Amino acid sequence: MKKYILTITFVFLVQSLLLAQSFTFDTPQLEIHKNPGQLIVFYNYLVNNTASDVNFRVIRTQTLPDTTWSSSICVGDSTTGLCYPTWVDTTLVHVLPASQSLPILLDVFTPPNNPGEAVITLRVENADNPSEYAEATFVASTLPTGIEVTTLKVTGTFRLLPNYPNPFNPETRIPFEVGNGTTQPVQLNIYNLLGQKIVTLVNKRLASGIYEVVWNGTNGRGEQVVSGVYFYELRVGDMHQIRKMVLVR
């Protein structure tokens, strides 16, 4: 009986070793928000988990807002690396030495007057065995806001919470809660001191929960607004709340 158990264990270990991937693709940040016209860079690392060299290539698929947006793949560090032209979707075969790591950068070039969002997937595959690969999808955005779910305590009510930091430069975060246990139409608007609407950050139906929106201090055309006092307003059905914030350039 003991011999039978040992045999099964040995077979399991051998299969695990055979199935283990020779490399890992470390992607610390999958989504970045910046102002229009700024370069967005995703820093990633390929790590060789074996005692042998690994040949690999990088393949890009992307959805860009239009032709004013572009991206580029860079393999290696700033001194010995290679940055490919923006039209190259598949890189050359590169060698990753045994037990070494190598930076793989994704540069996203954003236009100054055309805010939008790019979704780009990088597939890193073993050039000698393409069935062995890793994939990651990156989101580069210059839209006025990014919305995310937060870990604040849920109360089940409608709440517009204080933004932070306040005063702020160049961006601030605005938390709010959608209550009532149902999906609701939600709007979050920014107004200047004259009561003129600057931008709508949220205009969609949201389920109950606490959310957080990032405002990067731009209007609906992606232009930087001036220093001063601004108001942010939450509208959920017939309910609305307003708070004040200060932008200091």
Secondary structure by P-SEA (a helix, b strand, c coil): caaaaaaaaaaaaaaaaaacccbbbbbcccbbbbcccbbbbbbbbbbbcccbbbbbbbbbbbccccccccccccccccccccccccccccccbbbbcccbbbbbbbbbbbbccccbbbbbbbbbccccccccbbbbbbbbbcccbbbbbcccccccccccccccccccccbbbbbbbbccccccbbbbbbbccccccccccccccccbbbbbbbbcccccccccccbbbbbbbbbcccbbbbbbbbbcc
